[in-house]
């Protein structure tokens, strides 16, 4: 193992050296006058993962417009963006001017939400419509906003895909913090899936002599396929022995020549 050095703790300790991967998340909220604010907020995590009371938590600066809006109007959308949208997302992480405007947001289209007033981002691959439940203040400059998840929306084209294809097609984005005046992003370009549990060992079947003799009469070209079909069927039935009757019952039947 490589030698290690101690890293001093500072305000962005979770993003230093080996950064903590975070989603590319953009929060849409509204102020009391109804004006929409669009702001990046990567520190967004599940809080309560139960299906009867789902919640998420946002780590925000207490002085930010996002934190102020949500505490005032209670509603928001969490828009999780693909890596290809990273450049369009960058302006959302910049400070607004005195009038609350952020130049460069033209690439982010809005669409109506179903349960809350703030709009969703049209290009988001996954959206949670939420309402504020509680505020935790670990320090004078930080508000952790615990929000109830009212509804979840996902890109329709992705829902029916298996996990690996869904990750690849979505181009899910990952944010790795800011350094040297740049925001750093990455994506899951080659998602891999690994078996959660070891593959169960299948016990070998015992073949009776008559069953082996019957299988030997199957043409060599088809014999291994026929044997595998018989064994798979018997394993599924929970049997440990192959009889002549099993072979005659289970081996694939050859079709007669056409014509």
N, C-alpha and C positions, 0 to 999 in steps of 0.2 A: 504494500500500500504506500502511496506517495506521502512524503512528509507534509505536515500541515503548519500553517501559521495562524495566529489569532487575528481576527478582523475586528477593529473597534466598532462598537455599536453607535449608529447615528440615525438620523431621521428616516433614511431609506434603507435601513439594515436588511429588510426582506428582499431588496432588489440588488444587493451588492454581490460582486464576484460570481458566485453561483446563484443566479437570480431565482426567485420564487415564481413559477409560471402562473400567469393570471389570464382570465378571459379578456378578449377584446369586447368590452361591454360599454355601451353608450346609454346614458340615462336621459329619458325625456320627462320633463316635469313642467308645471305651469305655476306662475306666481299668482298672487291674489287678483291681479288685473286681467288674468287670462292669457298672458304672453308665454309662449313656449320657450323653454330653455333646453338646449341639447349639449350634453357634457359627458366626456369620457369618465368612467369610474371603474377601474380595473379591480379594485378590492371589493368584489361581490362574491359572496359564498352562500351555500345552503346553511340554514340555521336550524330548522326543524324539518326533517325529511319524511315525516309521517304523511300519509295521504289524506288524513282528515283535518290536518291543521298545518299545511305547508307554509314555511316561512324562509326568507332569505335575509341576509344582513349586508348592508353597505357601510364601508368605512369611509367617512367623508370628513373634510375640513369643516369645522363649525361655521366658518365665515363664508363658505362657498354658496353660490346661487342655488346649486342643487340641494344642499342641505336646508337652506332657508325655505326654498319653495316647498319641499316635501313636508317640512314641519308646519308650514302654513296651510297648504291645500291638501295634504295627506296622500295624494295620488301620484303614480309614476308608472313608467314602462321601463323594463330592463331589456335592452336590445343587444343580443349577442351576435357579433358580426364575423364574417369570414375573413381570412387573411387577405384576400384580394381587395378588401375594402379598407385596409389599414391606412393608406395614404389619405383617403377621404375622411377617416376618423380623426387624424392628427389635429386638424383645426379645432375640434371639439374640446381638446385638452388645453387650449390656449385661453388666456384671460379675455373676458369680454370688455368692451369699452364702457364708458360711463352710461351709455344708453342701453347697455345689455346686448349689443350686437357682437357677433363673432364672424369676421370675414372668412370666406373660404368654405362655407357650409353648403354651397350650391349643389354638391354631389350627393347630398343626403336627402332623399325624397321621403316625405311623411305620408302616412295613411291613417285613417281613423281607427282608434282602439274600440274594443267591444264593451268594456266595463268601466273604463276610467276616462277622464277628460284628456290627459296628455296623449298625443299621437304616438303610434308605433313608427319605427323606421322600416321602409318598404324593403330594403335589402337585407334585413336581419334574417338569420337562419333559425333563430329561436328567440321568442319574446315572452316575458312574464309580465302580465298586468298586475299591479300590486297596490296595496293600500297600507299606509303607515300603522304599525301596531305599538311600537315603543321606541324610545330613544335612550341609549346608554352612552354616558359621557365619561370615558376613561381618563380624559385630560382636558384642559381648558381650550385646546385647539382642535379637538376631535369629537365628532358625533358618530356613533355607530347606530345606524337606523335599521331597526328590525321591522320587516314589512311582511304582511300576509300576501301570499300568492293567490290571486283570485282566478286567473285563467292563464294557461300556457298555450302559445301558438307556435307552430313550426312550419317551415317551408313544405308545401304539399308534396313537391317532387321527391322529398327525402324520406317521408314517413314510412313508405312501404319497403324501403331498401333494407337489407341486412346491415348489421353494425359496421362492418369494414367498408362496404361500398358507400354507406351513408357518410362516414367520416371523410372518405376520399372525395365524394361528390360535393359535400358541404364546404370543403376547404377551411374547416374550423380554424380560427385564428387564436394565437397565444401571444400575450404581451409580456415582455421581459424587462420592463422598467425603462428609466431614462438615464442616460450617461453621456457626458461630453456634448450636451445640448441636443441630443437626438433621442427619439422614442424608438425602442427596439421591439420588433415583432417577428413571429415565425408562424409556421403552419404544420399541420399533420399531413405531410406529403405522402408518406408510405405507412399508413396505419397497419399495425400487426396485432393479431389476436393469439393469445397463448392459453392453452387448456387450464382451467381453474383447478381441476382435480386430475390426478393421474388416470390414464386410461385403464379401465378394469381388465385384468387378465382373464381371457376366456379359456376355460379348461378344454383340453383336447378330448374329442369324442372317440369312443372305442367302436371300431368297425367289426361287425360279425363277418365270418369268412364268406358266407353267401352274399352279403351286401357288397363286399369287395369284389367278388367274382362278377356280380351284375354290373358294377361300375366299370370294370375292366372291359366290358363289351361295348362301352360307349366309345365312338371314334376318338382317337387321341387329340384331334383338333378341338373337340368340345368337352373333353373329359374334366379338365380342371374347372371349367365354368360350371359343369353339372355337379361336381363334388362340392364346390363352394356353395351352390344354391341349396343343396341338401343340408349341409352343415349349418348354414345360417338359419334355415327354417327350424331345424331341431334345437339349436341354441335358443331361438325365440320361444320354443315350446317347453324349454327347461329340461330337455332330455340329455342323457350322457352316452347313449349307445345307439348305433346305427344298425337297423335291421334290414333284411331284404324287402320287407313291406314298406319301410320308409323310403328306400331308393325307388321302388316302383311308384310310390305315391308322389314323391317330391321332385325327382329329376326332371328337367325340362324335356318336353316331348318334341321330337323333330317333326317339322311339317313335311308332308309328302310333296314331291316335286310338282311344280305348277304344270298344268296341261295334261 
